[in-house]
């Protein structure tokens, strides 16, 4: 597994996906919940597993359900285990410089992963699925529900202008898992969005993921913070420094006013 390529938060997500994400990350509270705590209004503990949802006996896992990272990469709120040939990219918001998504890239397929705070009652995926479908439909795309290995998934196609000006439809498959006080969202793109064989290794990555919810009070749908591992962060900083040095060297080599080599003739 190759780690890390640091990418800016950026325009890879479709407009409908960004609209849907803004709708389900606005911090709205579920009925009967105490603001900012993620706990029910009746004062019952908030640490129990979410009600209903997909069978998580094979993952994704809560941090309390595993014994250490076991080879996974620590990204803060997510621990990720790679597969052979995979590249792991972290998407960084340009304004805040905060990591907001982890993307596993394998060949011409990709899986974006984000974890959010959720109410103890769980059940966010059903609500979020409807919001994404509405956003995709409003942009002229299509959204259909299918039953997959991770429960109900949403297969979408969004229209965009192709190189020749014709309208083409880009596929993306949205996945959701309700956990104990967290919600994990995955988005398959590229070949994995239409080919089950291409999606299988990326689904294994999602299954092996561990969510670290933490104990801090958070509003439901608030994005759980991700971070670069220390070694990868040092490597990224070194790569940026090397790139800056190369740019400076190129600039100097092209400077028409810089004095070149001089030859002094002695007679």
C-alpha positions as CSV (number, residue, x, y, z in Angstrom):
1,X,0.0,0.0,0.0
2,X,1.3,3.4,-1.0
3,X,1.0,6.2,1.6
4,X,0.4,9.1,1.2
5,X,-0.7,11.4,-1.5
6,X,-2.0,14.6,-0.1
7,X,-4.7,16.2,-2.2
8,X,-6.5,19.4,-1.8
9,X,-10.2,19.4,-1.3
10,X,-11.2,19.9,-4.6
11,X,-13.6,19.4,-7.3
12,X,-13.6,15.7,-7.6
13,X,-16.9,15.4,-5.8
14,X,-20.0,16.1,-7.9
15,X,-22.1,19.1,-7.3
16,X,-24.9,16.9,-6.1
17,X,-22.6,15.1,-3.8
18,X,-21.4,18.3,-2.3
19,X,-25.0,19.6,-1.9
20,X,-26.1,16.3,-0.3
21,X,-23.1,16.4,2.0
22,X,-23.8,20.0,3.2
23,X,-27.4,18.9,3.9
24,X,-26.4,16.0,6.1
25,X,-23.4,17.7,7.8
26,X,-25.3,20.7,9.1
27,X,-25.3,19.5,12.8
28,X,-29.1,19.1,13.0
29,X,-30.2,17.1,16.0
30,X,-32.3,14.0,16.1
31,X,-35.6,14.1,17.9
32,X,-35.3,13.7,21.7
33,X,-31.6,14.5,21.8
34,X,-29.7,17.0,24.1
35,X,-27.9,19.6,22.0
36,X,-24.1,19.2,21.7
37,X,-24.0,15.9,23.7
38,X,-25.2,13.2,21.4
39,X,-27.1,11.8,24.4
40,X,-30.8,11.1,24.7
41,X,-32.9,13.6,26.6
42,X,-33.8,11.0,29.2
43,X,-30.3,10.9,30.4
44,X,-29.6,7.3,29.5
45,X,-26.0,6.5,28.5
46,X,-24.8,7.3,25.0
47,X,-22.2,4.6,24.6
48,X,-24.3,1.7,23.6
49,X,-24.3,0.4,20.0
50,X,-26.6,2.0,17.5
51,X,-30.0,0.4,17.0
52,X,-30.7,-1.5,13.8
53,X,-28.5,-1.0,10.7
54,X,-26.2,-3.4,8.8
55,X,-24.7,-6.4,10.5
56,X,-21.2,-5.3,11.6
57,X,-20.0,-8.8,12.7
58,X,-17.4,-8.5,9.9
59,X,-16.9,-4.8,10.3
60,X,-16.6,-1.8,10.0
61,X,-15.6,-1.7,13.7
62,X,-15.8,0.6,16.6
63,X,-12.5,1.1,18.4
64,X,-13.9,-0.7,21.4
65,X,-14.4,-3.9,19.3
66,X,-10.8,-4.4,18.2
67,X,-7.5,-5.2,20.0
68,X,-5.2,-2.5,18.7
69,X,-4.7,-1.2,15.2
70,X,-3.4,-4.6,13.9
71,X,-1.6,-3.1,10.9
72,X,-4.0,-0.3,10.2
73,X,-2.9,3.3,9.5
74,X,-4.0,5.7,12.3
75,X,-5.8,8.7,10.7
76,X,-7.3,9.9,13.9
77,X,-11.1,9.2,13.7
78,X,-10.4,6.3,11.2
79,X,-7.9,3.4,11.2
80,X,-7.5,2.1,7.7
81,X,-6.0,-1.2,6.5
82,X,-4.8,-1.3,2.9
83,X,-4.7,-4.0,0.3
84,X,-2.0,-4.8,-2.2
85,X,-1.4,-2.0,-4.8
86,X,-3.6,0.5,-3.0
87,X,-2.8,4.2,-2.6
88,X,-4.3,6.1,0.3
89,X,-4.9,9.8,-0.2
90,X,-6.0,12.3,2.3
91,X,-8.2,15.3,1.1
92,X,-7.4,18.6,2.8
93,X,-9.7,21.6,3.0
94,X,-7.8,24.5,1.5
95,X,-9.4,27.1,3.8
96,X,-9.0,25.3,7.1
97,X,-6.1,23.0,6.2
98,X,-8.0,20.2,7.9
99,X,-8.1,16.6,6.6
100,X,-11.8,15.9,5.8
101,X,-11.7,12.6,3.9
102,X,-9.6,9.5,3.2
103,X,-9.7,8.0,-0.2
104,X,-8.4,4.5,-1.1
105,X,-7.4,4.3,-4.8
106,X,-6.9,1.0,-6.5
107,X,-6.3,1.0,-10.3
108,X,-9.2,3.0,-11.9
109,X,-11.4,2.7,-8.8
110,X,-11.7,4.8,-5.6
111,X,-13.4,4.7,-2.3
112,X,-13.8,7.9,-0.3
113,X,-14.4,7.4,3.4
114,X,-15.8,9.9,6.0
115,X,-17.0,9.3,9.6
116,X,-19.6,11.5,11.3
117,X,-21.0,11.8,14.9
118,X,-24.4,10.2,15.2
119,X,-27.1,9.9,17.8
120,X,-27.3,6.9,20.1
121,X,-30.5,5.8,18.3
122,X,-28.6,5.5,15.0
123,X,-30.5,5.2,11.8
124,X,-28.8,8.1,10.0
125,X,-28.2,6.2,6.8
126,X,-31.8,5.9,5.9
127,X,-32.4,9.6,6.2
128,X,-29.1,10.6,4.5
129,X,-29.9,8.2,1.6
130,X,-33.1,10.1,0.9
131,X,-31.3,13.5,1.0
132,X,-28.6,12.3,-1.4
133,X,-31.2,10.9,-3.8
134,X,-33.2,14.2,-3.7
135,X,-30.0,16.2,-4.4
136,X,-29.0,14.0,-7.3
137,X,-32.5,14.1,-8.8
138,X,-32.5,17.9,-8.5
139,X,-29.4,18.0,-10.7
140,X,-30.9,15.9,-13.4
141,X,-29.3,12.6,-12.3
142,X,-30.7,9.3,-11.2
143,X,-30.5,7.4,-7.9
144,X,-31.5,3.8,-7.2
145,X,-31.4,1.7,-4.1
146,X,-29.8,-1.7,-4.2
147,X,-29.1,-4.4,-1.5
148,X,-25.4,-5.0,-1.3
149,X,-23.0,-6.7,1.1
150,X,-23.1,-3.6,3.4
151,X,-26.9,-3.3,3.3
152,X,-28.8,-0.8,1.3
153,X,-26.6,1.2,-1.1
154,X,-27.5,4.1,-3.4
155,X,-26.3,3.9,-7.0
156,X,-26.3,7.3,-8.7
157,X,-25.5,8.7,-12.1
158,X,-24.8,12.4,-12.5
159,X,-24.9,14.3,-15.8
160,X,-21.8,16.3,-16.9
161,X,-20.4,17.7,-20.1
162,X,-18.1,15.3,-22.0
163,X,-15.0,16.3,-24.0
164,X,-17.1,16.6,-27.2
165,X,-19.8,18.6,-25.5
166,X,-22.3,15.8,-25.2
167,X,-23.8,14.9,-21.9
168,X,-22.3,11.9,-20.1
169,X,-23.3,10.3,-16.8
170,X,-20.7,9.7,-14.1
171,X,-21.6,6.8,-11.8
172,X,-21.0,6.8,-8.0
173,X,-22.3,4.4,-5.4
174,X,-23.0,5.7,-1.8
175,X,-22.6,3.3,1.1
176,X,-23.5,3.9,4.7
177,X,-23.0,2.1,8.0
178,X,-24.6,3.2,11.3
179,X,-22.3,2.4,14.3
180,X,-22.4,3.2,18.0
181,X,-22.7,7.0,18.0
182,X,-21.0,7.3,14.6
183,X,-22.0,7.0,11.0
184,X,-19.5,5.9,8.3
185,X,-20.0,6.9,4.7
186,X,-18.3,5.5,1.7
187,X,-18.5,6.6,-2.0
188,X,-17.3,4.3,-4.7
189,X,-16.3,5.9,-8.0
190,X,-14.6,4.9,-11.2
191,X,-15.0,1.2,-12.3
192,X,-15.9,0.2,-8.7
193,X,-19.2,2.1,-9.0
194,X,-20.4,-0.2,-11.8
195,X,-18.3,-3.4,-11.5
196,X,-18.7,-5.7,-8.5
197,X,-15.4,-7.4,-9.0
198,X,-13.6,-4.0,-9.0
199,X,-15.6,-2.9,-5.9
200,X,-14.8,-6.0,-3.9
201,X,-11.3,-5.1,-2.6
202,X,-12.4,-1.6,-1.7
203,X,-15.4,-2.9,0.1
204,X,-13.0,-5.1,2.1
205,X,-11.1,-1.9,3.0
206,X,-14.3,-0.3,4.3
207,X,-15.2,-3.5,6.2
208,X,-11.7,-3.5,7.9
209,X,-12.0,0.2,8.9
210,X,-12.1,1.2,12.6
211,X,-14.0,4.3,13.7
212,X,-12.6,6.2,16.7
213,X,-15.6,8.3,17.9
214,X,-14.0,9.8,21.0
215,X,-15.8,11.0,24.1
216,X,-16.1,14.7,23.2
217,X,-19.7,16.0,22.9
218,X,-20.5,16.4,19.2
219,X,-23.6,17.3,17.3
220,X,-25.0,14.5,15.1
221,X,-23.7,14.7,11.5
222,X,-20.6,16.6,12.6
223,X,-17.5,15.3,10.8
224,X,-15.1,13.3,12.9
225,X,-11.6,14.8,12.6
226,X,-9.0,13.1,10.5
227,X,-5.3,13.7,10.6
228,X,-2.1,12.7,8.9
229,X,0.0,10.1,10.7
230,X,3.3,11.7,12.0
231,X,5.6,9.8,9.7
232,X,3.4,10.6,6.6
233,X,3.1,14.2,7.7
234,X,6.9,14.5,7.9
235,X,7.2,12.9,4.5
236,X,4.6,15.2,3.0
237,X,6.4,18.3,4.4
238,X,9.7,17.0,3.0
239,X,8.1,16.5,-0.4
240,X,6.6,20.0,-0.3
241,X,10.0,21.4,0.6
242,X,11.7,19.5,-2.2
243,X,9.0,20.7,-4.7
244,X,9.6,24.3,-3.5
245,X,13.3,24.0,-3.9
246,X,12.9,22.6,-7.4
247,X,10.6,25.5,-8.3
248,X,13.1,28.0,-7.0
249,X,16.0,26.3,-8.9
250,X,13.9,26.4,-12.1
251,X,13.0,30.1,-11.5
252,X,16.7,31.0,-11.1
253,X,17.7,29.1,-14.2
254,X,15.2,31.1,-16.2
255,X,16.1,34.5,-14.7
256,X,17.3,36.6,-17.7
257,X,18.9,39.1,-15.3
258,X,21.0,36.6,-13.3
259,X,24.7,36.8,-14.1
260,X,26.0,33.7,-15.8
261,X,29.5,32.2,-15.6
262,X,32.4,34.5,-16.3
263,X,35.7,33.8,-18.0
264,X,38.8,35.9,-17.2
265,X,41.6,35.8,-19.8
266,X,45.1,36.2,-18.4
267,X,47.8,37.3,-20.9
